[in-house]
């Protein structure tokens, strides 16, 4: 099954769309009220920021996580495709940070590959169930300032 990031699974993306509209509007207002030079600079900056945010938005909406009988496959926002055969996954689980939203993690010792899957992906609970049925599953809570990488090094006794 394929899990994606969508506007319905992550309503916070609507804020990004709002910002995409507000930035050029602010540039136009500065053009009108602050003068041509400042307005043109503001419009150029707003256009560049909109371009960067649109690229970020598009790349995240193109990412997905797919489970099959043999593997977990992740298409990352940067375009990389990571494949985790079930039998080669070293550890997987759900992580809850001290402040923040829970996410799933899958780590493969071979190649030192770690992927984290935020709860904004569609059918997050189903994805968690699919992973936990195939691999030993850990529930981890992080303290303030601790990262999943650091905790996994402790759990797996990996030297830094």
N, C-alpha and C positions, 0 to 999 in steps of 0.2 A: 504494500500500500504506500502511496506517495503522500507526504505531508508537506504543506507549503505555508509560507507566510502570506497572509491576505489582510485586506483592510478589515474584514469582519473578525479575524482572529487576533488582530492587533489594532484596536481603535486609536491608539496613540499616533499611528501614521497619519491620521487626519490632521493632527497638529502640524505635521511636516507640510502638508498641502496648504494649510493656512499660512504658514511662514513663507511658502513659495509665492503667495499672492501679496502678502504684506510688504516684503522687501522691495519689490519694484514700485509699489504704491508709495512707500516712504521716500524712495529716490525721486519720484515725480513731485512729491510735495516739497522736497528740498530744492528741486529744480525751480519750482514756482516761487518759493518763499526765501530761499537762501542765495539765489543767484545761479547763473549758468555754470560757472566753473565747479562750484561745490555740487550742484545738481548732477552734472555730467559724471563727476567722480563717484557720487553716490549711486547713480544708475549703473555705472560700470561695475562697481563693487557688488551691487545687488544682483546684476546679471551673472557675474562670476559665481557668487554664492548659490544662486538658484541652479546653475549648471552643476556644481558639485553636489548639491542635495538631490537633484533629479537623478544623477548618476548613482548615488548611494541608494536612493529609493528603488530605482530600476533593478540594480544588482541584487538587492535583498529580496525583492519580489520574484526574481528568477531563481533564487536558491530553493532547494528542496531536500527532504530526507526520505529515502525509500527503503522499505524492508521487504525482503523476500525470504524464501525458505533457506537460502544459502548465505545471505549476507545483508549487511546494512550499508547503504550507499548514500553519501552526502554530496550534493553539489553546493559548494561554498559560494558566498557572495562575490568572492574574487575570481570565480570561474573554475577553481580547482575541483576535481572529482576525487573524493576519498572513498575507498572501499574497505569495509571491515568484515571479512568472513567471520561467521559466528564462532567457529572453533578457534580463531586466532585472537579474539578479544581477551585481553588480560583482565580488565575490570570495567564494569559499567554500573551506572546508578543514577540516583537523583540527588542533586545538591541544593541545599537551601542556604544562601548567604545570610549573614547577620542582618544586613539591610539590602533588600532587593528581591527579585523574583526567582522562584526555583527554576532549575534547568537540569537537563539530562546530560550525562557525560559518558563517553565511550573512549577507552584507552587501549591501544595496541602496543605492546612492548616492542614488537618487531617494527623497526623504523621509527620508534618513539612518536607515535601519532596519537593526538588527543583531539577530539571534537566535542564541543559543547552545543547543546540544542536548547534554545530558550523556549519557555512555555508559550510563546506567541505562535508557534506552528500549529496548524490545524490538527485536531484530534490528538492533542498532546497526551491525554490519559491513555488512549489506545496505543500510541507509540511507546509509552512507558511500559504498558502491559506486554507488548510484543518483545521488547528488549528483556524484560525481567523473566519472561518464560523461557528464553533461550540461553541466558547467561546468568551466573551468580550476580545478584543485584545488591548494591550497597546504598543505604540512605546516609548522606553526609550533611552535617550542619557546619558551616564555617563561622568562625568568630570574626569580629571586625578586623579588617586588614589582611586576612588570610586568603590565599588564592587556592583554587582547586589543584593547580600544579604542585604547590608546596605540600598540600595534604596528601596527594597521591604519592609523592616522593616518600613521605613518612609511612604511609600504608604499605607500600611496596619495597621499603628499605632501599631506596635508590640514593646513591651518593650524589651530592651536588658538585 
